[in-house]
């Protein structure tokens, strides 16, 4: 039993098991510029959850325009 534990410790996190099951799953899918509040925001994925990120100091030139979820909720219009 102790030999197995020591062998796993020597392998470290480069083992195939860890590569397969502990991959980084954070991604950003789309970046938009809000039409109302003029803030850049993105739709992303953290693990299995969809998230929205807001960026204050991000270039606004050339971004696709779409209302952010905060402005949509505030105006009362459904998505």
PDB file of N, CA, C and O in Angstrom:
ATOM      1  N   UNK A   1       0.828  -1.199   0.000  1.00  0.00           N
ATOM      2  CA  UNK A   1       0.000   0.000   0.000  1.00  0.00           C
ATOM      3  C   UNK A   1       0.863   1.250   0.000  1.00  0.00           C
ATOM      4  O   UNK A   1       0.610   2.176  -0.770  1.00  0.00           O
ATOM      5  N   UNK A   2       1.878   1.288   0.853  1.00  0.00           N
ATOM      6  CA  UNK A   2       2.749   2.452   0.928  1.00  0.00           C
ATOM      7  C   UNK A   2       3.537   2.616  -0.362  1.00  0.00           C
ATOM      8  O   UNK A   2       3.777   3.740  -0.804  1.00  0.00           O
ATOM      9  N   UNK A   3       3.940   1.511  -0.968  1.00  0.00           N
ATOM     10  CA  UNK A   3       4.661   1.593  -2.244  1.00  0.00           C
ATOM     11  C   UNK A   3       3.792   2.239  -3.324  1.00  0.00           C
ATOM     12  O   UNK A   3       4.283   3.031  -4.128  1.00  0.00           O
ATOM     13  N   UNK A   4       2.516   1.903  -3.342  1.00  0.00           N
ATOM     14  CA  UNK A   4       1.599   2.486  -4.326  1.00  0.00           C
ATOM     15  C   UNK A   4       1.480   3.997  -4.115  1.00  0.00           C
ATOM     16  O   UNK A   4       1.495   4.761  -5.080  1.00  0.00           O
ATOM     17  N   UNK A   5       1.363   4.427  -2.860  1.00  0.00           N
ATOM     18  CA  UNK A   5       1.254   5.854  -2.538  1.00  0.00           C
ATOM     19  C   UNK A   5       2.524   6.586  -2.951  1.00  0.00           C
ATOM     20  O   UNK A   5       2.452   7.662  -3.544  1.00  0.00           O
ATOM     21  N   UNK A   6       3.676   6.022  -2.647  1.00  0.00           N
ATOM     22  CA  UNK A   6       4.941   6.655  -3.017  1.00  0.00           C
ATOM     23  C   UNK A   6       5.101   6.735  -4.535  1.00  0.00           C
ATOM     24  O   UNK A   6       5.617   7.722  -5.060  1.00  0.00           O
ATOM     25  N   UNK A   7       4.661   5.707  -5.224  1.00  0.00           N
ATOM     26  CA  UNK A   7       4.725   5.725  -6.693  1.00  0.00           C
ATOM     27  C   UNK A   7       3.850   6.846  -7.256  1.00  0.00           C
ATOM     28  O   UNK A   7       4.266   7.550  -8.176  1.00  0.00           O
ATOM     29  N   UNK A   8       2.644   7.018  -6.714  1.00  0.00           N
ATOM     30  CA  UNK A   8       1.742   8.089  -7.176  1.00  0.00           C
ATOM     31  C   UNK A   8       2.316   9.471  -6.878  1.00  0.00           C
ATOM     32  O   UNK A   8       2.173  10.387  -7.687  1.00  0.00           O
ATOM     33  N   UNK A   9       2.962   9.627  -5.729  1.00  0.00           N
ATOM     34  CA  UNK A   9       3.581  10.906  -5.389  1.00  0.00           C
ATOM     35  C   UNK A   9       4.740  11.238  -6.322  1.00  0.00           C
ATOM     36  O   UNK A   9       4.949  12.403  -6.658  1.00  0.00           O
ATOM     37  N   UNK A  10       5.494  10.225  -6.743  1.00  0.00           N
ATOM     38  CA  UNK A  10       6.597  10.443  -7.671  1.00  0.00           C
ATOM     39  C   UNK A  10       6.095  10.850  -9.049  1.00  0.00           C
ATOM     40  O   UNK A  10       6.734  11.651  -9.733  1.00  0.00           O
ATOM     41  N   UNK A  11       4.950  10.302  -9.461  1.00  0.00           N
ATOM     42  CA  UNK A  11       4.394  10.647 -10.771  1.00  0.00           C
ATOM     43  C   UNK A  11       3.938  12.097 -10.821  1.00  0.00           C
ATOM     44  O   UNK A  11       4.023  12.740 -11.868  1.00  0.00           O
ATOM     45  N   UNK A  12       3.458  12.610  -9.708  1.00  0.00           N
ATOM     46  CA  UNK A  12       3.004  13.996  -9.668  1.00  0.00           C
ATOM     47  C   UNK A  12       1.720  14.189 -10.449  1.00  0.00           C
ATOM     48  O   UNK A  12       0.983  13.232 -10.687  1.00  0.00           O
ATOM     49  N   UNK A  13       1.448  15.429 -10.851  1.00  0.00           N
ATOM     50  CA  UNK A  13       0.217  15.743 -11.572  1.00  0.00           C
ATOM     51  C   UNK A  13       0.323  15.489 -13.069  1.00  0.00           C
ATOM     52  O   UNK A  13      -0.622  15.788 -13.800  1.00  0.00           O
ATOM     53  N   UNK A  14       1.434  14.952 -13.551  1.00  0.00           N
ATOM     54  CA  UNK A  14       1.584  14.660 -14.970  1.00  0.00           C
ATOM     55  C   UNK A  14       1.016  13.300 -15.340  1.00  0.00           C
ATOM     56  O   UNK A  14       1.113  12.880 -16.493  1.00  0.00           O
ATOM     57  N   UNK A  15       0.434  12.619 -14.390  1.00  0.00           N
ATOM     58  CA  UNK A  15      -0.159  11.316 -14.628  1.00  0.00           C
ATOM     59  C   UNK A  15      -1.338  11.446 -15.586  1.00  0.00           C
ATOM     60  O   UNK A  15      -2.023  12.469 -15.578  1.00  0.00           O
ATOM     61  N   UNK A  16      -1.585  10.443 -16.399  1.00  0.00           N
ATOM     62  CA  UNK A  16      -2.703  10.464 -17.353  1.00  0.00           C
ATOM     63  C   UNK A  16      -4.054  10.616 -16.653  1.00  0.00           C
ATOM     64  O   UNK A  16      -4.962  11.253 -17.186  1.00  0.00           O
ATOM     65  N   UNK A  17      -4.186  10.038 -15.471  1.00  0.00           N
ATOM     66  CA  UNK A  17      -5.439  10.140 -14.725  1.00  0.00           C
ATOM     67  C   UNK A  17      -5.773  11.593 -14.452  1.00  0.00           C
ATOM     68  O   UNK A  17      -6.911  12.017 -14.657  1.00  0.00           O
ATOM     69  N   UNK A  18      -4.800  12.359 -13.992  1.00  0.00           N
ATOM     70  CA  UNK A  18      -5.051  13.755 -13.664  1.00  0.00           C
ATOM     71  C   UNK A  18      -5.285  14.593 -14.911  1.00  0.00           C
ATOM     72  O   UNK A  18      -6.094  15.521 -14.879  1.00  0.00           O
ATOM     73  N   UNK A  19      -4.609  14.296 -15.994  1.00  0.00           N
ATOM     74  CA  UNK A  19      -4.822  15.028 -17.246  1.00  0.00           C
ATOM     75  C   UNK A  19      -6.243  14.816 -17.761  1.00  0.00           C
ATOM     76  O   UNK A  19      -6.860  15.730 -18.307  1.00  0.00           O
ATOM     77  N   UNK A  20      -6.744  13.616 -17.581  1.00  0.00           N
ATOM     78  CA  UNK A  20      -8.056  13.283 -18.099  1.00  0.00           C
ATOM     79  C   UNK A  20      -9.175  13.915 -17.279  1.00  0.00           C
ATOM     80  O   UNK A  20     -10.148  14.406 -17.851  1.00  0.00           O
ATOM     81  N   UNK A  21      -9.063  13.912 -15.978  1.00  0.00           N
ATOM     82  CA  UNK A  21     -10.169  14.319 -15.122  1.00  0.00           C
ATOM     83  C   UNK A  21     -10.074  15.730 -14.565  1.00  0.00           C
ATOM     84  O   UNK A  21     -11.081  16.267 -14.103  1.00  0.00           O
ATOM     85  N   UNK A  22      -8.923  16.335 -14.593  1.00  0.00           N
ATOM     86  CA  UNK A  22      -8.773  17.668 -14.014  1.00  0.00           C
ATOM     87  C   UNK A  22      -8.326  18.679 -15.054  1.00  0.00           C
ATOM     88  O   UNK A  22      -7.390  19.443 -14.820  1.00  0.00           O
ATOM     89  N   UNK A  23      -8.989  18.686 -16.199  1.00  0.00           N
ATOM     90  CA  UNK A  23      -8.677  19.652 -17.236  1.00  0.00           C
ATOM     91  C   UNK A  23      -9.252  21.010 -16.857  1.00  0.00           C
ATOM     92  O   UNK A  23     -10.232  21.095 -16.117  1.00  0.00           O
ATOM     93  N   UNK A  24      -8.644  22.056 -17.363  1.00  0.00           N
ATOM     94  CA  UNK A  24      -9.173  23.395 -17.140  1.00  0.00           C
ATOM     95  C   UNK A  24     -10.386  23.568 -18.049  1.00  0.00           C
ATOM     96  O   UNK A  24     -10.287  23.376 -19.261  1.00  0.00           O
ATOM     97  N   UNK A  25     -11.537  23.932 -17.466  1.00  0.00           N
ATOM     98  CA  UNK A  25     -12.772  23.991 -18.228  1.00  0.00           C
ATOM     99  C   UNK A  25     -13.322  25.403 -18.334  1.00  0.00           C
ATOM    100  O   UNK A  25     -14.502  25.571 -18.640  1.00  0.00           O
ATOM    101  N   UNK A  26     -12.498  26.435 -18.089  1.00  0.00           N
ATOM    102  CA  UNK A  26     -12.971  27.814 -18.161  1.00  0.00           C
ATOM    103  C   UNK A  26     -12.764  28.350 -19.573  1.00  0.00           C
ATOM    104  O   UNK A  26     -11.646  28.339 -20.088  1.00  0.00           O
ATOM    105  N   UNK A  27     -13.838  28.818 -20.195  1.00  0.00           N
ATOM    106  CA  UNK A  27     -13.739  29.360 -21.542  1.00  0.00           C
ATOM    107  C   UNK A  27     -14.614  30.604 -21.671  1.00  0.00           C
ATOM    108  O   UNK A  27     -15.587  30.768 -20.936  1.00  0.00           O
ATOM    109  N   UNK A  28     -14.259  31.470 -22.605  1.00  0.00           N
ATOM    110  CA  UNK A  28     -15.080  32.620 -22.955  1.00  0.00           C
ATOM    111  C   UNK A  28     -15.602  32.371 -24.357  1.00  0.00           C
ATOM    112  O   UNK A  28     -14.823  32.146 -25.283  1.00  0.00           O
ATOM    113  N   UNK A  29     -16.915  32.409 -24.517  1.00  0.00           N
ATOM    114  CA  UNK A  29     -17.513  32.067 -25.795  1.00  0.00           C
ATOM    115  C   UNK A  29     -17.690  33.276 -26.712  1.00  0.00           C
ATOM    116  O   UNK A  29     -17.365  33.200 -27.897  1.00  0.00           O
ATOM    117  N   UNK A  30     -18.200  34.390 -26.182  1.00  0.00           N
ATOM    118  CA  UNK A  30     -18.476  35.564 -27.009  1.00  0.00           C
ATOM    119  C   UNK A  30     -18.242  36.828 -26.210  1.00  0.00           C
ATOM    120  O   UNK A  30     -18.445  36.853 -24.996  1.00  0.00           O
ATOM    121  N   UNK A  31     -17.808  37.899 -26.906  1.00  0.00           N
ATOM    122  CA  UNK A  31     -17.608  39.201 -26.276  1.00  0.00           C
ATOM    123  C   UNK A  31     -18.487  40.206 -26.998  1.00  0.00           C
ATOM    124  O   UNK A  31     -18.502  40.256 -28.228  1.00  0.00           O
ATOM    125  N   UNK A  32     -19.228  41.016 -26.224  1.00  0.00           N
ATOM    126  CA  UNK A  32     -20.155  41.991 -26.782  1.00  0.00           C
ATOM    127  C   UNK A  32     -19.964  43.354 -26.118  1.00  0.00           C
ATOM    128  O   UNK A  32     -19.355  43.465 -25.054  1.00  0.00           O
ATOM    129  N   UNK A  33     -20.497  44.385 -26.771  1.00  0.00           N
ATOM    130  CA  UNK A  33     -20.565  45.729 -26.216  1.00  0.00           C
ATOM    131  C   UNK A  33     -22.038  46.028 -25.958  1.00  0.00           C
ATOM    132  O   UNK A  33     -22.867  45.920 -26.862  1.00  0.00           O
ATOM    133  N   UNK A  34     -22.361  46.405 -24.714  1.00  0.00           N
ATOM    134  CA  UNK A  34     -23.755  46.674 -24.366  1.00  0.00           C
ATOM    135  C   UNK A  34     -24.206  47.984 -25.012  1.00  0.00           C
ATOM    136  O   UNK A  34     -23.482  48.979 -24.981  1.00  0.00           O
ATOM    137  N   UNK A  35     -25.389  47.980 -25.590  1.00  0.00           N
ATOM    138  CA  UNK A  35     -25.938  49.160 -26.257  1.00  0.00           C
ATOM    139  C   UNK A  35     -26.350  50.235 -25.255  1.00  0.00           C
ATOM    140  O   UNK A  35     -26.256  51.424 -25.559  1.00  0.00           O
ATOM    141  N   UNK A  36     -26.802  49.841 -24.073  1.00  0.00           N
ATOM    142  CA  UNK A  36     -27.306  50.796 -23.090  1.00  0.00           C
ATOM    143  C   UNK A  36     -26.211  51.354 -22.182  1.00  0.00           C
ATOM    144  O   UNK A  36     -26.035  52.570 -22.104  1.00  0.00           O
ATOM    145  N   UNK A  37     -25.484  50.491 -21.505  1.00  0.00           N
ATOM    146  CA  UNK A  37     -24.512  50.959 -20.502  1.00  0.00           C
ATOM    147  C   UNK A  37     -23.105  51.131 -21.062  1.00  0.00           C
ATOM    148  O   UNK A  37     -22.217  51.585 -20.341  1.00  0.00           O
ATOM    149  N   UNK A  38     -22.876  50.781 -22.332  1.00  0.00           N
ATOM    150  CA  UNK A  38     -21.594  50.962 -23.007  1.00  0.00           C
ATOM    151  C   UNK A  38     -20.457  50.224 -22.290  1.00  0.00           C
ATOM    152  O   UNK A  38     -19.345  50.739 -22.184  1.00  0.00           O
ATOM    153  N   UNK A  39     -20.744  49.028 -21.806  1.00  0.00           N
ATOM    154  CA  UNK A  39     -19.775  48.190 -21.109  1.00  0.00           C
ATOM    155  C   UNK A  39     -19.529  46.932 -21.930  1.00  0.00           C
ATOM    156  O   UNK A  39     -20.460  46.367 -22.504  1.00  0.00           O
ATOM    157  N   UNK A  40     -18.282  46.498 -21.985  1.00  0.00           N
ATOM    158  CA  UNK A  40     -17.956  45.251 -22.673  1.00  0.00           C
ATOM    159  C   UNK A  40     -18.234  44.095 -21.715  1.00  0.00           C
ATOM    160  O   UNK A  40     -17.837  44.130 -20.550  1.00  0.00           O
ATOM    161  N   UNK A  41     -18.916  43.077 -22.219  1.00  0.00           N
ATOM    162  CA  UNK A  41     -19.255  41.913 -21.402  1.00  0.00           C
ATOM    163  C   UNK A  41     -19.084  40.649 -22.225  1.00  0.00           C
ATOM    164  O   UNK A  41     -19.065  40.697 -23.455  1.00  0.00           O
ATOM    165  N   UNK A  42     -18.961  39.534 -21.552  1.00  0.00           N
ATOM    166  CA  UNK A  42     -18.756  38.273 -22.260  1.00  0.00           C
ATOM    167  C   UNK A  42     -19.567  37.162 -21.610  1.00  0.00           C
ATOM    168  O   UNK A  42     -19.868  37.190 -20.416  1.00  0.00           O
ATOM    169  N   UNK A  43     -19.903  36.203 -22.426  1.00  0.00           N
ATOM    170  CA  UNK A  43     -20.556  34.982 -21.956  1.00  0.00           C
ATOM    171  C   UNK A  43     -19.466  33.927 -21.880  1.00  0.00           C
ATOM    172  O   UNK A  43     -18.725  33.718 -22.840  1.00  0.00           O
ATOM    173  N   UNK A  44     -19.373  33.269 -20.744  1.00  0.00           N
ATOM    174  CA  UNK A  44     -18.337  32.270 -20.570  1.00  0.00           C
ATOM    175  C   UNK A  44     -18.846  31.034 -19.891  1.00  0.00           C
ATOM    176  O   UNK A  44     -20.032  30.904 -19.589  1.00  0.00           O
ATOM    177  N   UNK A  45     -17.930  30.131 -19.657  1.00  0.00           N
ATOM    178  CA  UNK A  45     -18.276  28.875 -19.018  1.00  0.00           C
ATOM    179  C   UNK A  45     -17.193  28.571 -17.994  1.00  0.00           C
ATOM    180  O   UNK A  45     -16.010  28.516 -18.330  1.00  0.00           O
ATOM    181  N   UNK A  46     -17.595  28.375 -16.759  1.00  0.00           N
ATOM    182  CA  UNK A  46     -16.686  27.955 -15.707  1.00  0.00           C
ATOM    183  C   UNK A  46     -17.162  26.603 -15.216  1.00  0.00           C
ATOM    184  O   UNK A  46     -18.233  26.482 -14.621  1.00  0.00           O
ATOM    185  N   UNK A  47     -16.363  25.606 -15.471  1.00  0.00           N
ATOM    186  CA  UNK A  47     -16.713  24.238 -15.171  1.00  0.00           C
ATOM    187  C   UNK A  47     -17.994  23.891 -15.929  1.00  0.00           C
ATOM    188  O   UNK A  47     -17.964  23.798 -17.156  1.00  0.00           O
ATOM    189  N   UNK A  48     -19.106  23.699 -15.242  1.00  0.00           N
ATOM    190  CA  UNK A  48     -20.350  23.359 -15.919  1.00  0.00           C
ATOM    191  C   UNK A  48     -21.356  24.500 -15.892  1.00  0.00           C
ATOM    192  O   UNK A  48     -22.494  24.327 -16.328  1.00  0.00           O
ATOM    193  N   UNK A  49     -20.953  25.670 -15.385  1.00  0.00           N
ATOM    194  CA  UNK A  49     -21.879  26.785 -15.212  1.00  0.00           C
ATOM    195  C   UNK A  49     -21.614  27.884 -16.233  1.00  0.00           C
ATOM    196  O   UNK A  49     -20.461  28.183 -16.543  1.00  0.00           O
ATOM    197  N   UNK A  50     -22.687  28.487 -16.758  1.00  0.00           N
ATOM    198  CA  UNK A  50     -22.552  29.627 -17.661  1.00  0.00           C
ATOM    199  C   UNK A  50     -22.441  30.884 -16.829  1.00  0.00           C
ATOM    200  O   UNK A  50     -23.190  31.068 -15.869  1.00  0.00           O
ATOM    201  N   UNK A  51     -21.510  31.751 -17.192  1.00  0.00           N
ATOM    202  CA  UNK A  51     -21.274  32.969 -16.429  1.00  0.00           C
ATOM    203  C   UNK A  51     -21.211  34.165 -17.367  1.00  0.00           C
ATOM    204  O   UNK A  51     -20.981  34.020 -18.568  1.00  0.00           O
ATOM    205  N   UNK A  52     -21.419  35.343 -16.801  1.00  0.00           N
ATOM    206  CA  UNK A  52     -21.291  36.595 -17.525  1.00  0.00           C
ATOM    207  C   UNK A  52     -20.224  37.416 -16.815  1.00  0.00           C
ATOM    208  O   UNK A  52     -20.277  37.601 -15.600  1.00  0.00           O
ATOM    209  N   UNK A  53     -19.251  37.908 -17.587  1.00  0.00           N
ATOM    210  CA  UNK A  53     -18.174  38.733 -17.047  1.00  0.00           C
ATOM    211  C   UNK A  53     -18.289  40.127 -17.640  1.00  0.00           C
ATOM    212  O   UNK A  53     -18.592  40.280 -18.823  1.00  0.00           O
ATOM    213  N   UNK A  54     -18.047  41.145 -16.819  1.00  0.00           N
ATOM    214  CA  UNK A  54     -18.078  42.535 -17.259  1.00  0.00           C
ATOM    215  C   UNK A  54     -16.666  43.107 -17.185  1.00  0.00           C
ATOM    216  O   UNK A  54     -15.946  42.870 -16.215  1.00  0.00           O
ATOM    217  N   UNK A  55     -16.267  43.868 -18.219  1.00  0.00           N
ATOM    218  CA  UNK A  55     -14.931  44.441 -18.285  1.00  0.00           C
ATOM    219  C   UNK A  55     -15.041  45.963 -18.369  1.00  0.00           C
ATOM    220  O   UNK A  55     -15.706  46.489 -19.262  1.00  0.00           O
ATOM    221  N   UNK A  56     -14.400  46.664 -17.454  1.00  0.00           N
ATOM    222  CA  UNK A  56     -14.441  48.128 -17.469  1.00  0.00           C
ATOM    223  C   UNK A  56     -13.437  48.704 -18.458  1.00  0.00           C
ATOM    224  O   UNK A  56     -13.792  49.550 -19.278  1.00  0.00           O
ATOM    225  N   UNK A  57     -12.198  48.258 -18.388  1.00  0.00           N
ATOM    226  CA  UNK A  57     -11.138  48.780 -19.249  1.00  0.00           C
ATOM    227  C   UNK A  57     -10.837  47.783 -20.351  1.00  0.00           C
ATOM    228  O   UNK A  57      -9.846  47.054 -20.291  1.00  0.00           O
ATOM    229  N   UNK A  58     -11.688  47.757 -21.349  1.00  0.00           N
ATOM    230  CA  UNK A  58     -11.535  46.835 -22.462  1.00  0.00           C
ATOM    231  C   UNK A  58     -11.839  47.616 -23.732  1.00  0.00           C
ATOM    232  O   UNK A  58     -12.775  48.416 -23.727  1.00  0.00           O
ATOM    233  N   UNK A  59     -11.098  47.426 -24.823  1.00  0.00           N
ATOM    234  CA  UNK A  59     -11.372  48.173 -26.054  1.00  0.00           C
ATOM    235  C   UNK A  59     -12.787  47.926 -26.567  1.00  0.00           C
ATOM    236  O   UNK A  59     -13.241  46.785 -26.645  1.00  0.00           O
ATOM    237  N   UNK A  60     -13.461  48.989 -26.907  1.00  0.00           N
ATOM    238  CA  UNK A  60     -14.845  48.888 -27.352  1.00  0.00           C
ATOM    239  C   UNK A  60     -14.975  48.893 -28.877  1.00  0.00           C
ATOM    240  O   UNK A  60     -16.029  48.549 -29.411  1.00  0.00           O
ATOM    241  N   UNK A  61     -13.928  49.275 -29.560  1.00  0.00           N
ATOM    242  CA  UNK A  61     -13.970  49.396 -31.009  1.00  0.00           C
ATOM    243  C   UNK A  61     -14.064  48.025 -31.664  1.00  0.00           C
ATOM    244  O   UNK A  61     -13.268  47.134 -31.370  1.00  0.00           O
ATOM    245  N   UNK A  62     -15.033  47.861 -32.545  1.00  0.00           N
ATOM    246  CA  UNK A  62     -15.171  46.632 -33.312  1.00  0.00           C
ATOM    247  C   UNK A  62     -15.901  45.499 -32.618  1.00  0.00           C
ATOM    248  O   UNK A  62     -15.964  44.396 -33.160  1.00  0.00           O
ATOM    249  N   UNK A  63     -16.447  45.731 -31.450  1.00  0.00           N
ATOM    250  CA  UNK A  63     -17.176  44.670 -30.748  1.00  0.00           C
ATOM    251  C   UNK A  63     -18.619  44.604 -31.256  1.00  0.00           C
ATOM    252  O   UNK A  63     -19.197  45.628 -31.619  1.00  0.00           O
ATOM    253  N   UNK A  64     -19.186  43.425 -31.281  1.00  0.00           N
ATOM    254  CA  UNK A  64     -20.595  43.259 -31.637  1.00  0.00           C
ATOM    255  C   UNK A  64     -21.459  43.866 -30.544  1.00  0.00           C
ATOM    256  O   UNK A  64     -21.149  43.731 -29.361  1.00  0.00           O
ATOM    257  N   UNK A  65     -22.542  44.533 -30.933  1.00  0.00           N
ATOM    258  CA  UNK A  65     -23.392  45.202 -29.953  1.00  0.00           C
ATOM    259  C   UNK A  65     -24.588  44.323 -29.597  1.00  0.00           C
ATOM    260  O   UNK A  65     -25.270  43.773 -30.462  1.00  0.00           O
ATOM    261  N   UNK A  66     -24.812  44.216 -28.286  1.00  0.00           N
ATOM    262  CA  UNK A  66     -25.926  43.436 -27.765  1.00  0.00           C
ATOM    263  C   UNK A  66     -26.136  43.860 -26.318  1.00  0.00           C
ATOM    264  O   UNK A  66     -25.167  44.124 -25.605  1.00  0.00           O
ATOM    265  N   UNK A  67     -27.379  43.928 -25.880  1.00  0.00           N
ATOM    266  CA  UNK A  67     -27.653  44.316 -24.494  1.00  0.00           C
ATOM    267  C   UNK A  67     -27.139  43.255 -23.533  1.00  0.00           C
ATOM    268  O   UNK A  67     -27.277  42.055 -23.773  1.00  0.00           O
ATOM    269  N   UNK A  68     -26.538  43.722 -22.431  1.00  0.00           N
ATOM    270  CA  UNK A  68     -26.040  42.796 -21.419  1.00  0.00           C
ATOM    271  C   UNK A  68     -27.217  42.277 -20.588  1.00  0.00           C
ATOM    272  O   UNK A  68     -28.271  42.914 -20.562  1.00  0.00           O
ATOM    273  N   UNK A  69     -27.062  41.149 -19.916  1.00  0.00           N
ATOM    274  CA  UNK A  69     -28.153  40.591 -19.110  1.00  0.00           C
ATOM    275  C   UNK A  69     -28.653  41.543 -18.026  1.00  0.00           C
ATOM    276  O   UNK A  69     -29.837  41.531 -17.691  1.00  0.00           O
ATOM    277  N   UNK A  70     -27.767  42.361 -17.479  1.00  0.00           N
ATOM    278  CA  UNK A  70     -28.175  43.315 -16.455  1.00  0.00           C
ATOM    279  C   UNK A  70     -29.137  44.358 -17.032  1.00  0.00           C
ATOM    280  O   UNK A  70     -30.157  44.661 -16.412  1.00  0.00           O
ATOM    281  N   UNK A  71     -28.829  44.903 -18.200  1.00  0.00           N
ATOM    282  CA  UNK A  71     -29.697  45.905 -18.830  1.00  0.00           C
ATOM    283  C   UNK A  71     -31.012  45.304 -19.321  1.00  0.00           C
ATOM    284  O   UNK A  71     -32.058  45.950 -19.271  1.00  0.00           O
ATOM    285  N   UNK A  72     -30.945  44.067 -19.793  1.00  0.00           N
ATOM    286  CA  UNK A  72     -32.161  43.379 -20.240  1.00  0.00           C
ATOM    287  C   UNK A  72     -33.105  43.168 -19.055  1.00  0.00           C
ATOM    288  O   UNK A  72     -34.312  43.379 -19.169  1.00  0.00           O
ATOM    289  N   UNK A  73     -32.551  42.754 -17.933  1.00  0.00           N
ATOM    290  CA  UNK A  73     -33.371  42.533 -16.729  1.00  0.00           C
ATOM    291  C   UNK A  73     -33.921  43.849 -16.205  1.00  0.00           C
ATOM    292  O   UNK A  73     -35.067  43.917 -15.761  1.00  0.00           O
ATOM    293  N   UNK A  74     -33.098  44.900 -16.257  1.00  0.00           N
ATOM    294  CA  UNK A  74     -33.523  46.210 -15.755  1.00  0.00           C
ATOM    295  C   UNK A  74     -34.643  46.811 -16.600  1.00  0.00           C
ATOM    296  O   UNK A  74     -35.551  47.455 -16.074  1.00  0.00           O
ATOM    297  N   UNK A  75     -34.572  46.595 -17.927  1.00  0.00           N
ATOM    298  CA  UNK A  75     -35.602  47.153 -18.812  1.00  0.00           C
ATOM    299  C   UNK A  75     -36.879  46.317 -18.820  1.00  0.00           C
ATOM    300  O   UNK A  75     -37.926  46.789 -19.263  1.00  0.00           O
ATOM    301  N   UNK A  76     -36.800  45.076 -18.331  1.00  0.00           N
ATOM    302  CA  UNK A  76     -37.982  44.225 -18.264  1.00  0.00           C
ATOM    303  C   UNK A  76     -38.285  43.493 -19.547  1.00  0.00           C
ATOM    304  O   UNK A  76     -39.358  42.903 -19.675  1.00  0.00           O
ATOM    305  N   UNK A  77     -37.382  43.511 -20.494  1.00  0.00           N
ATOM    306  CA  UNK A  77     -37.582  42.821 -21.771  1.00  0.00           C
ATOM    307  C   UNK A  77     -37.007  41.421 -21.640  1.00  0.00           C
ATOM    308  O   UNK A  77     -35.901  41.241 -21.131  1.00  0.00           O
ATOM    309  N   UNK A  78     -37.756  40.439 -22.098  1.00  0.00           N
ATOM    310  CA  UNK A  78     -37.242  39.056 -22.022  1.00  0.00           C
ATOM    311  C   UNK A  78     -36.214  38.847 -23.115  1.00  0.00           C
ATOM    312  O   UNK A  78     -36.204  39.543 -24.130  1.00  0.00           O
ATOM    313  N   UNK A  79     -35.348  37.871 -22.883  1.00  0.00           N
ATOM    314  CA  UNK A  79     -34.242  37.614 -23.813  1.00  0.00           C
ATOM    315  C   UNK A  79     -34.723  37.065 -25.124  1.00  0.00           C
ATOM    316  O   UNK A  79     -33.916  36.796 -26.014  1.00  0.00           O
TER     317      UNK A  79
END
